[in-house]
Amino acid sequence: MAREQAVYGNPWVAVRPGDDVAVLARRLSSAHQSFIDAHDGPGTDDSRVRSVVLESWMRSRNNGVDPDVVGAPAMLEGLDLESYRSSHPMSLIRPVVRKLLVEDAAETGLLIAISDAHGRLLWVEGDSAAKDRALSMNFVEGADWSEDRVGTNAPGTALALDHSVQIFGSEHFNRTVHDWSCSAAPVHDPTTGQILGAIDITGGPRVAVPEVLSLIRATVAAAESELRFHLLNSPIPLTASAPRLETFGGGRPTLVRGGERIPISQRHAEILLLLSEHPEGLSADHLAVLLDEGELDGVTIRAEMSRLRKVFGADRLASRPYRIITEFATDVDDVRKALDRGDAATAMRLYSGPVLSGSTAPGIDAIRDELRTRVQAALLRGDDATLLAKWTTSVHGREDSVVWEAYLSTLDPQSALYSQVKAKIDLLDRQLGL
């Protein structure tokens, strides 16, 4: 980051004073093409691209984001959207955002968006012609614009990194968005520091200059002041109603809601975790396959969903397809976020046991394997002897010969510990018939 600051100045700013926008656009378009063509590895001269953008491109590719098409958005529409956003804490700051940004946006080519903490667009307002153009890339109210879903973009990447950021033209991972630039910043709960959502300005190249990022930050500061004032007059915390699912370890899964810990059945935990992995929603048939290949039918699923509504809240679940329509957190997401930040130590600390260890559901097996593989890969990349040792003594890594070998490579061959670790590896090899 120090080298980048010397080259770029503020790494969160896309267009610096004095930059030739046309030259910058050509350079970034070429870098983006090189990255997409490479398929694996960075695939581009990283001196042409800010590290914050290059790292986001890597995450986007690893998440399987299509660089050419903004697919059918995971939409929340009609009464479901109206109910969700009207009760969301970000609704409290909408008047401030409208006063500071929206009122002057008519006939400017600018759009002002407010999202939730997961990147779902709650409101998109501003220039009517720009709103019509944005329809082609599904930048509309109710759409999911998280980085995981559509790749590098200002609101999604700001939420992924918990930092204000600008994205200029071809810095977007998806080519459909290359005609646009955007500046966004996250909004936090003044009491807990938890991310509530993001504020974004989207438009042409002039949106990516430093002054617009300063404007976004000032608007966020005013919005958070408004939230502080609200809290002085309200005994209800802003995020009190956001439920959370805990799945790690061999104990009974738990739903944390409003400060209350509620043990729930394994089946209900499986459904909630699978729905959290599919914010676009799941049909009864698709959900049945993820829960138990060939053994469940739609009638059984509907009966389970009816029972789950009584536990989770009927207003938090939508149908056709089944989906969660409220802020919702899981311990699986906490580990993933730590990994996305490159914080393997925190990921290890949070990852206290297998995901729903008693479950044999195919969809849960896939989540369990994906998470374990990602944590293992982070440990191998980091080559931290302390973390490698911790993994080999955990339920995840006791029989993990790959990590045992990596741990061995960090030790002094003359030490007693080296001999002990080597003996463990030899034992694992014999057990595996190697």
C-alpha positions in Angstrom: 0.0 0.0 0.0 2.9 2.4 0.7 4.2 1.9 -2.9 0.7 2.4 -4.2 0.2 5.6 -2.3 3.4 7.0 -3.7 2.2 6.2 -7.2 -1.6 6.9 -6.9 -1.8 9.3 -3.9 -5.1 8.3 -2.2 -5.6 4.6 -3.3 -9.4 4.9 -2.7 -9.7 7.7 -5.3 -10.1 6.6 -9.0 -9.3 9.8 -11.0 -6.6 12.1 -9.7 -6.2 15.8 -10.4 -4.4 16.1 -13.8 -5.4 12.7 -15.0 -6.4 12.5 -18.7 -9.7 10.6 -18.4 -9.5 9.2 -22.0 -6.0 7.8 -21.4 -6.9 6.4 -18.1 -10.0 4.7 -19.6 -7.9 3.1 -22.3 -5.3 1.9 -19.9 -7.8 0.3 -17.5 -9.8 -1.3 -20.4 -6.6 -3.0 -21.6 -5.7 -4.1 -18.1 -9.2 -5.5 -17.5 -9.1 -7.4 -20.8 -5.7 -8.9 -19.9 -7.0 -9.9 -16.5 -10.1 -11.6 -18.0 -8.1 -13.4 -20.7 -5.6 -14.8 -18.1 -8.3 -16.9 -16.4 -5.9 -17.8 -13.5 -3.5 -15.6 -11.6 -3.4 -11.8 -11.7 -3.0 -11.8 -15.5 -2.3 -8.1 -15.8 0.5 -5.6 -15.1 -0.6 -4.5 -11.6 1.1 -1.2 -12.0 -1.8 -0.1 -14.2 -4.5 -1.0 -11.7 -5.0 0.1 -8.1 -4.5 -2.8 -5.7 -8.0 -2.2 -4.2 -9.4 -2.9 -7.7 -7.1 -5.8 -8.6 -7.9 -7.6 -5.3 -11.6 -7.0 -6.0 -11.3 -8.5 -9.5 -9.6 -11.5 -8.0 -12.5 -12.0 -5.5 -15.0 -11.5 -8.3 -13.4 -14.1 -10.5 -13.1 -16.5 -7.5 -16.8 -16.1 -6.8 -17.7 -17.0 -10.4 -19.0 -13.6 -11.4 -19.7 -13.4 -15.1 -17.6 -10.5 -16.6 -19.9 -10.0 -19.5 -23.5 -10.2 -18.2 -25.2 -8.8 -15.2 -27.4 -11.8 -14.7 -31.0 -11.9 -13.5 -30.8 -9.9 -10.3 -31.8 -11.4 -7.0 -34.8 -9.1 -6.8 -36.9 -8.1 -3.9 -40.1 -6.6 -5.3 -43.5 -5.2 -4.5 -44.8 -5.5 -1.0 -41.8 -7.6 0.1 -39.4 -4.7 -0.9 -41.7 -2.1 0.6 -42.0 -3.9 3.9 -38.3 -4.6 4.1 -37.0 -1.1 3.4 -39.6 0.7 5.4 -38.5 -1.1 8.6 -34.8 -0.9 7.7 -32.5 1.4 9.7 -31.3 3.1 6.5 -34.8 4.5 6.0 -34.0 6.8 8.9 -31.3 8.5 6.9 -33.2 8.8 3.6 -34.4 12.3 4.3 -30.8 13.5 4.9 -29.6 11.8 1.7 -32.4 13.3 -0.3 -31.7 16.8 1.1 -27.9 16.6 0.5 -27.7 14.6 -2.8 -31.0 13.8 -4.5 -32.7 17.2 -4.6 -30.0 18.6 -6.9 -29.5 15.4 -9.0 -32.3 16.1 -11.6 -30.9 16.5 -15.2 -27.4 15.8 -14.0 -27.0 12.3 -15.2 -26.5 11.2 -11.6 -28.1 8.4 -9.6 -28.2 8.3 -5.8 -28.5 4.8 -4.3 -29.0 3.6 -0.7 -28.3 -0.1 -0.1 -28.5 -2.4 2.9 -25.4 -4.0 4.5 -25.5 -6.9 1.9 -25.6 -4.7 -1.2 -29.3 -4.8 -1.9 -30.4 -1.5 -3.4 -33.2 -0.1 -1.3 -33.7 3.2 -3.1 -32.4 4.5 -6.4 -33.2 8.1 -7.2 -32.0 11.0 -9.3 -31.9 11.8 -13.0 -34.8 10.1 -14.8 -32.8 9.5 -18.0 -30.0 7.9 -16.0 -32.5 5.6 -14.2 -33.8 4.5 -17.6 -30.2 3.7 -18.8 -29.4 1.9 -15.6 -32.3 -0.6 -16.3 -30.1 -2.3 -18.8 -27.7 -3.4 -16.1 -30.4 -4.1 -13.5 -29.2 -1.2 -11.3 -32.7 -0.9 -9.8 -34.4 -0.8 -6.4 -34.6 -4.3 -4.9 -31.6 -5.7 -6.9 -28.6 -7.3 -5.2 -25.5 -5.3 -6.1 -23.1 -7.0 -3.6 -19.6 -7.6 -4.9 -20.2 -11.4 -4.6 -23.1 -11.0 -7.0 -22.1 -8.5 -9.7 -18.3 -8.1 -9.1 -16.4 -4.9 -8.5 -18.6 -1.9 -8.0 -18.5 1.0 -5.6 -21.4 0.1 -3.2 -20.6 -3.6 -3.2 -16.9 -3.2 -2.8 -17.3 -0.4 -0.2 -19.3 -2.9 1.9 -16.9 -5.8 1.3 -14.0 -3.6 2.5 -15.8 -1.4 5.0 -14.3 1.7 3.4 -15.3 4.5 1.0 -14.2 3.8 -2.5 -14.5 5.0 -6.1 -14.7 2.7 -9.2 -14.0 4.3 -12.6 -15.3 2.8 -15.8 -13.4 -0.3 -16.7 -12.4 -0.9 -13.1 -15.8 -2.5 -12.8 -15.4 -6.3 -13.1 -18.5 -6.6 -15.3 -18.1 -5.0 -18.8 -21.8 -4.1 -18.8 -21.0 -1.4 -16.2 -17.9 0.0 -18.0 -19.8 3.1 -19.1 -20.5 4.1 -15.5 -18.4 5.4 -12.6 -19.4 5.4 -9.0 -18.4 6.6 -5.5 -19.8 4.9 -2.3 -19.2 4.7 1.4 -20.6 2.5 4.2 -22.9 3.8 6.9 -22.4 2.4 10.5 -24.5 2.1 13.5 -23.2 4.8 15.8 -23.6 2.6 18.9 -22.2 -0.8 17.7 -20.1 0.2 14.7 -22.0 -2.5 12.6 -22.4 -1.7 8.9 -26.0 -0.8 8.2 -25.7 -0.1 4.4 -24.0 2.2 1.9 -24.7 5.5 0.1 -23.6 5.6 -3.6 -23.4 8.2 -6.4 -23.4 6.7 -9.9 -22.9 8.5 -13.2 -20.2 9.4 -15.7 -16.4 9.9 -15.2 -16.8 13.0 -13.1 -18.2 10.9 -10.3 -14.8 9.3 -9.8 -12.9 12.5 -8.8 -11.8 13.2 -5.2 -14.4 15.9 -4.6 -17.3 13.4 -5.0 -15.7 11.0 -2.6 -15.5 13.9 -0.1 -19.1 14.6 -0.7 -20.1 11.0 -0.1 -18.1 11.0 3.2 -19.7 14.2 4.3 -23.2 12.8 3.6 -22.3 9.6 5.6 -21.2 11.8 8.5 -24.4 13.7 8.4 -26.4 10.5 8.1 -24.7 8.9 11.1 -25.3 12.1 13.1 -29.0 11.7 12.3 -28.9 8.2 13.6 -27.2 9.3 16.8 -30.0 11.9 17.3 -32.6 9.1 16.6 -31.0 6.9 19.3 -31.2 9.7 21.9 -35.0 9.6 21.5 -35.5 5.8 21.0 -34.7 3.0 23.4 -34.7 0.4 20.6 -31.2 -0.4 19.1 -31.0 0.0 15.3 -30.0 -3.6 14.7 -31.9 -5.3 17.5 -34.1 -7.3 15.2 -31.4 -8.7 12.9 -31.2 -12.5 13.5 -28.1 -14.6 13.4 -27.5 -18.3 12.9 -24.7 -20.2 14.7 -23.8 -23.5 13.1 -20.3 -24.4 14.1 -19.5 -27.4 16.4 -21.4 -30.5 17.5 -24.0 -28.7 19.6 -27.5 -27.8 18.6 -27.6 -24.9 16.1 -28.8 -21.6 17.6 -30.7 -18.7 16.3 -29.8 -15.4 18.0 -32.6 -12.9 17.8 -33.1 -9.7 19.8 -30.5 -10.8 22.4 -32.3 -14.2 22.9 -30.5 -17.5 22.0 -33.0 -19.9 20.6 -32.0 -23.6 20.0 -33.5 -24.7 16.7 -33.7 -28.0 14.9 -31.0 -29.2 12.5 -33.5 -29.1 9.6 -34.5 -25.5 10.3 -30.8 -24.5 10.5 -30.1 -26.3 7.2 -32.9 -24.4 5.5 -31.9 -21.0 6.9 -28.2 -21.5 6.0 -29.2 -22.6 2.5 -31.5 -19.6 2.0 -28.7 -17.3 3.2 -26.5 -18.8 0.6 -29.1 -18.2 -2.1 -30.4 -14.6 -1.6 -32.2 -14.9 -5.0 -34.4 -17.5 -3.4 -35.0 -21.3 -3.9 -38.0 -23.1 -5.2 -39.5 -25.9 -3.1 -38.0 -28.5 -5.5 -34.5 -27.0 -5.5 -34.5 -26.7 -1.7 -35.6 -30.3 -1.4 -32.7 -31.5 -3.6 -30.2 -29.5 -1.5 -31.6 -31.0 1.7 -32.0 -34.6 0.6 -31.5 -35.9 -2.9 -34.6 -37.6 -4.0 -36.1 -38.2 -0.6 -38.2 -35.0 -0.1 -41.1 -33.5 -2.0 -42.6 -30.1 -2.3 -45.4 -30.9 0.2 -42.8 -31.8 2.9 -40.8 -28.6 2.2 -43.9 -26.4 2.5 -44.8 -28.0 5.8 -41.2 -27.4 7.1 -41.3 -23.8 5.9 -44.7 -23.3 7.7 -43.1 -24.5 11.0 -39.9 -22.4 10.4 -42.0 -19.2 10.0 -43.3 -19.7 13.5 -39.7 -19.8 14.8 -38.0 -17.3 12.5 -40.8 -14.9 11.9 -43.3 -14.9 9.0 -42.4 -11.4 8.0 -38.8 -12.4 7.5 -39.5 -15.2 4.9 -41.0 -14.7 1.5 -42.4 -17.4 -0.9 -42.2 -18.2 -4.6 -39.3 -18.6 -4.3 -38.5 -19.1 -0.7 -36.0 -16.4 0.5 -35.0 -14.4 3.5 -36.1 -10.8 3.3 -34.4 -9.4 6.4 -30.9 -8.6 7.6 -29.5 -12.0 8.4 -26.0 -13.1 9.6 -24.4 -16.5 10.0 -21.1 -17.6 11.5 -20.2 -19.0 8.1 -20.3 -15.5 6.7 -18.1 -14.2 9.5 -15.4 -16.6 8.6 -15.6 -15.8 4.9 -15.4 -12.0 5.6 -12.2 -12.6 7.7 -10.8 -14.6 4.8 -11.7 -11.9 2.3 -9.8 -9.4 4.4 -6.8 -11.8 4.4 -7.2 -12.2 8.2 -6.5 -15.9 8.6 -6.0 -15.6 12.4 -9.5 -14.3 12.9 -10.9 -16.9 10.5 -9.2 -19.6 12.6 -10.6 -18.2 15.8 -14.1 -18.0 14.5 -14.1 -21.4 12.8 -14.7 -23.4 15.9 -16.1 -26.6 14.4 -17.6 -28.0 11.2 -20.7 -26.4 9.7 -23.7 -28.3 11.1 -21.6 -31.3 11.8 -24.5 -33.7 12.1 -26.0 -32.8 8.7 -25.9 -35.0 5.7 -27.8 -32.6 3.4 -25.9 -32.3 0.1 -26.2 -28.5 0.1 -24.7 -28.3 3.6 -21.9 -30.8 2.6 -20.9 -28.4 -0.2 -20.8 -25.3 2.2 -18.9 -27.3 4.8 -16.3 -28.5 2.2 -16.0 -25.0 0.6 -15.3 -23.3 4.0 -12.8 -25.8 5.2 -10.9 -25.7 1.8 -10.8 -21.9 1.9 -9.5 -21.8 5.5 -6.9 -24.4 4.7 -5.8 -22.5 1.6 -5.4 -19.3 3.6 -3.2 -21.0 6.1 -1.0 -22.6 3.4 -0.6 -19.2 1.7 0.3 -17.4 4.9 2.9 -20.0 6.0 2.4 -18.9 9.6 3.9 -21.6 11.9 1.6 -20.6 14.8 -1.6 -20.9 12.8 -0.5 -24.1 11.0 0.2 -25.6 14.4 -3.2 -24.5 15.7 -4.9 -26.1 12.7 -3.2 -29.4 13.2 -4.6 -29.6 16.7 -8.1 -28.6 15.7 -11.0 -30.9 14.7 -10.5 -29.7 11.1 -6.8 -30.5 10.8 -5.8 -33.4 13.0 -5.6 -35.7 9.9 -4.7 -33.0 7.4 -1.4 -34.3 6.0 -1.1 -31.3 3.6 -1.0 -28.8 6.5 1.2 -31.1 8.6 3.7 -31.0 5.8 3.5 -27.2 5.6 3.9 -27.0 9.4 7.0 -29.2 9.1 8.6 -26.9 6.6 8.5 -24.1 9.1 10.5 -26.0 11.8 14.2 -26.4 12.4 15.2 -29.9 11.2 17.4 -30.2 14.3 14.6 -29.6 16.8 12.7 -32.2 18.8 9.5 -30.7 17.5 10.5 -31.4 14.0 11.0 -35.1 14.8 7.6 -35.3 16.4 5.8 -33.6 13.5 7.7 -35.8 11.1 6.6 -38.9 13.0 3.0 -37.7 12.9 3.2 -37.3 9.1 4.7 -40.8 8.7 1.8 -42.2 10.8 -0.7 -40.5 8.6 1.0 -41.8 5.5 0.8 -45.4 6.8 -2.8 -45.0 7.7 -3.5 -43.8 4.2 -1.4 -46.5 2.7 1.1 -44.2 1.2 
